[in-house]
Amino acid sequence: YAGMIWLFGPGKYDHLMLALKHHRKGGGGAHCWLVMRDTAPVKEAFSGLAADVAALAPSVALHPFYINELDTDATYSAVHDILTREVVEVGLGTREVISDITGGVKPMTTGMALAALALNTAIEYVESDRDADGWPIPGTEHVVALDLNFEVSRGEATRGA
């Protein structure tokens, strides 16, 4: 996908970098919208992300999109605005952008998924394989694309990647 929307917070952003690399490898990943709060810890994480993205692929444009609350309504509105306004402003269509539900708190994930579904756009997340006890196995992270038929595509088979 040429663009991705991510729920960004103050924590680690390893999964975001993995998803960006995934889309860059497929020729996409030119734009990344980050739905986030305007707080000092988030701004600090964003500075680190911006430096890491610049080192990985200087042509990737990061687009912060600030929200006031970490809730379903604010996130739905943000993702809806990104998909209907900001995506068009950079010359993309909604079918060229994927919403990644990996980050954020549950109400944010819900808002993002609802907005993406309402506009019939793609959804993905990053997951890891699990051991017998259910713990993530380091190094097995991969991108999973979802569709309304509830079929799941994993890794290299991800549509548009």
N, C-alpha and C positions, 0 to 999 in steps of 0.2 A: 504494500500500500504506500502511496506517495505521502500520506499524512497519518498521524496517529494522535489520539487524545488519551491523556494519562491523568490519573488522580494522584497528585504530587503532595507529599508531606515532608516532615522534618527528618525522617529516618533515612535508612540506606536506600539507594536507588539502583542496586545491582540488576534487579529484574527489568527496570526501565532500559538500562543499557543493553541488556540481552535482547529485548524486543526491538530496540532501534537497530542493533547489529543485524538481527534477523531480517528486518525490512530493507536495510541498506544492501545486504547480500543479494536480495532479489531485485535490486535496482530502485527501491523506494526509499521511504524514510526521509524525505526532504523537509518535512514540516512536522513539528511535535507541539501540540497544544497541551499546556499543563494547567489543570484546574486545581487551584490552591488558595490557601489563606495568605493574607498579607501580614505575616508575623516574622519576627527576627529569626527564629529557628528555621522556618521554611525558606526565608531569603538566604540564610547561610547554606542550607542544603542546595538551593538553586545555584548559588555561586560555584559550588563544587561541581554540580552537574554541568553547568555551562563550560567550565574548564575542561572536564572530561569529554564532553561532546565535541568541543573545538579540537581536541587532540585526536579524537576518533574520526570525525568527518566535519571539517569546517563549513561545509555547505549545508549542514542541517540547521534549519531555522527553528529556534525555540520561541514559543509564543505563550507567555504567562497569561492566565485568565483568572482573575481574582474573584473569590466569593467571600461572603461575610459569615456564612454558617456552614458547618459540615453536616448538612442534612440533605434529604432527598429532593426537596423542592429547589433549593439553591443549585444543586448539582444538575438536576434535570434542566433547569433554565440555562445554565452555563453551557452544557453540552448541546442543547437545542440551538442556542445562539451561535456557538462555534460552527455547528454543521450547516446552519441556514444562512449565516452571514460571513463569518471569518474565513471559512473554507473557500467560499466564492471569491472573496477579496484577494486571495492569493492565486486564483486561477484554477482551483481544483473543483471537482464535483464530489458530491457526498459519497458516491460509490468508490472514490479513491482514498477514503479516510476510514480508519478502523478505530473503534473505541475499545480501549484495554481496561478491563475491570479488575486488574490485579491489585492496584494500590487503593488507598483510601479506607475509610471506615464503612461499615455495612450500609448505612443510609446513603452514602455517596455512591457506592457501587449500585445500589438500587436505582437511584436517580439517573446515573449514566446508562444503565441497561434499558430503562424505560424510554429514555430519549432516543437511544440508538434504535430500539425496536419501533418506536413511533414513526421514525423517519426511514425505516427499512434500510439501515446501514449495518455494516459488519461489526462483530464483537469478537474479542479474543481475551485470553488471559495467559499468564505464565504459571506453569506448575512444575513440580519435581516428581520423579518416581519416588515410591515409598517403600520402606523395608517392611518386614513382617509385623512390626509393632506400630506401623503407621508413621514413622519418622521420615522426613525428607532425606533422600540420598544425595549428598553434595555432588555437584557436577552433572546432574541429570536434568537440569532445568531446560524447559522447552516451551515454545509458544503453541497454544491451542486455539484454533479458530472454531467458533460456534455458528450454527445456523438455525433457522426456525424449525427445521425438521429434526432438530436435536441430534444431528450427526456431528461427530467431532472429528476434526482433522488435526493431526499432530505433526510438529516439526516441519520437515521439508515439504510435506503434503499440503501445508497451509495455503489456501487460496490467495492468489495475488502476491505472494511473498517472493 
